[in-house]
């Protein structure tokens, strides 16, 4: 019996040890489940934060893309508008250039009809200058326009004018009238 008791005591100790280990195992499982739950919450929070950051970055990229598209449209409109404006300005300049001689002609005709002798003399001189084959006073302007067409250096105008004044002085010394 003593031996039976010892065996029973050992079995009871072993049963208590098994129960104790079962409690420890259950406690460890509970801690593991809690840590797993905490890890999942942290993972969900991190994923939510990453999703928020990604959405913000995509929003910034989308806004930049919209701004770029708007700039592209504005440039396309300018490219379409600028040649039209340039053509209008050019045509306006041609119209003004075409009307200017008519305005001068009307002015000269009115001055010729004027009763004052000075105005009539100036008007007659202008008519002769405009209609002559070799104008004397407007010759410098003709040279300047020719040089501008050839894209010459503007300093050449001064030299041409000085040469003309020398030629006119020589003609005046010979007694020829300037017109």
Phi, psi and omega per residue, in radians:
X1 nan -0.597 3.115
X2 -1.096 -0.686 -3.134
X3 -1.239 -0.609 3.125
X4 -1.135 -0.700 -3.129
X5 -1.142 -0.767 3.141
X6 -1.065 -0.716 3.133
X7 -1.153 -0.717 3.140
X8 -1.153 -0.692 3.117
X9 -1.127 -0.720 3.114
X10 -1.117 -0.720 3.139
X11 -1.162 -0.674 3.119
X12 -1.150 -0.745 3.114
X13 -1.097 -0.727 3.139
X14 -1.148 -0.701 3.132
X15 -1.120 -0.730 3.096
X16 -1.112 -0.695 3.127
X17 -1.125 -0.695 3.131
X18 -1.166 -0.741 3.125
X19 -1.113 -0.765 3.138
X20 -1.069 -0.780 3.119
X21 -1.159 -0.619 3.099
X22 -1.118 -0.733 3.088
X23 -1.107 -0.749 3.125
X24 -1.119 -0.695 3.118
X25 -1.139 -0.748 3.111
X26 -1.112 -0.725 3.115
X27 -1.111 -0.744 3.121
X28 -1.133 -0.702 3.116
X29 -1.115 -0.712 3.128
X30 -1.095 -0.784 3.108
X31 -1.097 -0.733 3.130
X32 -1.088 -0.758 3.136
X33 -1.125 -0.716 3.122
X34 -1.127 -0.767 3.129
X35 -1.153 -0.662 3.086
X36 -1.103 -0.753 3.122
X37 -1.103 -0.749 3.110
X38 -1.091 -0.741 3.119
X39 -1.097 -0.705 3.120
X40 -1.152 -0.715 3.103
X41 -1.077 -0.764 3.121
X42 -1.097 -0.707 3.133
X43 -1.143 -0.717 3.124
X44 -1.154 -0.726 3.105
X45 -1.087 -0.768 3.125
X46 -1.119 -0.722 3.136
X47 -1.152 -0.694 3.099
X48 -1.109 -0.747 3.120
X49 -1.116 -0.757 3.125
X50 -1.123 -0.698 3.122
X51 -1.113 -0.728 3.113
X52 -1.093 -0.805 3.120
X53 -1.084 -0.720 3.131
X54 -1.112 -0.742 3.112
X55 -1.111 -0.693 3.099
X56 -1.118 -0.756 3.124
X57 -1.131 -0.720 3.103
X58 -1.126 -0.635 3.098
X59 -1.116 -0.745 3.112
X60 -1.117 -0.752 3.131
X61 -1.118 -0.738 3.140
X62 -1.115 -0.737 3.115
X63 -1.103 -0.756 3.096
X64 -1.089 -0.691 3.121
X65 -1.134 -0.736 3.112
X66 -1.113 -0.719 3.112
X67 -1.123 -0.742 3.107
X68 -1.092 -0.734 3.127
X69 -1.140 -0.689 3.104
X70 -1.141 -0.744 3.082
X71 -1.074 -0.714 3.126
X72 -1.084 -0.729 3.129
X73 -1.136 -0.717 3.132
X74 -1.107 -0.744 3.121
X75 -1.118 -0.707 3.113
X76 -1.108 -0.704 3.099
X77 -1.123 -0.731 3.126
X78 -1.114 -0.732 3.136
X79 -1.113 -0.548 3.120
X80 -1.360 -0.645 -3.042
X81 -1.394 -0.660 -3.028
X82 -1.058 -0.760 3.105
X83 -1.115 -0.564 3.132
X84 -1.177 -0.798 3.130
X85 -1.100 -0.738 3.134
X86 -1.086 -0.715 3.129
X87 -1.151 -0.691 3.114
X88 -1.106 -0.788 3.137
X89 -1.097 -0.753 -3.135
X90 -1.117 -0.780 3.132
X91 -1.133 -0.674 3.095
X92 -1.094 -0.748 3.102
X93 -1.081 -0.709 3.113
X94 -1.152 -0.672 3.119
X95 -1.132 -0.789 3.123
X96 -1.089 -0.758 3.129
X97 -1.110 -0.602 3.115
X98 -1.296 -0.592 -3.117
X99 -1.406 -0.417 -3.079
X100 -1.022 -0.813 3.100
X101 -1.092 -0.590 3.100
X102 -1.156 -0.703 3.117
X103 -1.130 -0.739 3.111
X104 -1.111 -0.719 3.139
X105 -1.116 -0.756 3.101
X106 -1.088 -0.735 3.116
X107 -1.068 -0.784 -3.123
X108 -1.119 -0.735 -3.136
X109 -1.113 -0.745 3.116
X110 -1.121 -0.697 -3.137
X111 -1.187 -0.563 3.114
X112 -1.181 -0.530 3.138
X113 -1.456 -0.119 -3.129
X114 -1.176 2.640 -3.113
X115 -1.454 -0.293 -3.110
X116 -1.373 2.341 -3.070
X117 -1.197 -0.575 -3.141
X118 -1.136 -0.768 -3.133
X119 -1.128 -0.713 -3.140
X120 -1.142 -0.692 -3.136
X121 -1.170 -0.737 3.111
X122 -1.121 -0.745 -3.139
X123 -1.099 -0.752 3.131
X124 -1.117 -0.708 3.100
X125 -1.084 -0.744 3.102
X126 -1.116 -0.720 3.116
X127 -1.089 -0.784 3.125
X128 -1.100 -0.718 -3.130
X129 -1.141 -0.746 -3.103
X130 -1.237 -0.529 -3.065
X131 -1.714 -0.130 -3.075
X132 -1.319 2.713 3.114
X133 -1.228 -0.640 3.135
X134 -2.222 1.531 -3.130
X135 -1.198 2.482 -3.113
X136 -1.593 -0.808 -3.037
X137 -1.390 -0.589 -3.089
X138 -1.610 0.034 -3.126
X139 -1.100 -0.683 3.134
X140 -1.117 -0.665 3.104
X141 -1.154 -0.658 3.115
X142 -1.129 -0.736 3.112
X143 -1.109 -0.733 3.127
X144 -1.102 -0.712 3.130
X145 -1.186 -0.649 3.079
X146 -1.130 -0.725 3.129
X147 -1.150 -0.665 3.112
X148 -1.125 -0.630 3.092
X149 -1.165 -0.607 3.137
X150 -1.491 -0.098 -3.126
X151 1.099 0.701 3.123
X152 -1.350 2.985 3.105
X153 -1.229 2.287 -3.115
X154 -1.113 -0.367 3.125
X155 -1.158 -0.333 3.130
X156 -1.183 -0.437 3.135
X157 -1.080 -0.722 -3.119
X158 -1.091 -0.752 3.134
X159 -1.130 -0.721 3.120
X160 -1.109 -0.719 3.141
X161 -1.151 -0.697 3.117
X162 -1.124 -0.707 3.100
X163 -1.091 -0.714 -3.140
X164 -1.133 -0.736 -3.130
X165 -1.135 -0.607 3.073
X166 -1.142 -0.749 3.132
X167 -1.134 -0.736 3.135
X168 -1.132 -0.693 3.114
X169 -1.086 -0.702 3.123
X170 -1.142 -0.705 3.138
X171 -1.194 -0.693 3.132
X172 -1.136 -0.590 3.115
X173 -1.202 -0.419 3.114
X174 -1.430 -0.163 3.101
X175 1.603 0.217 3.119
X176 -1.455 2.475 3.128
X177 -1.232 2.620 -3.080
X178 -1.255 -0.181 3.141
X179 -2.433 nan nan
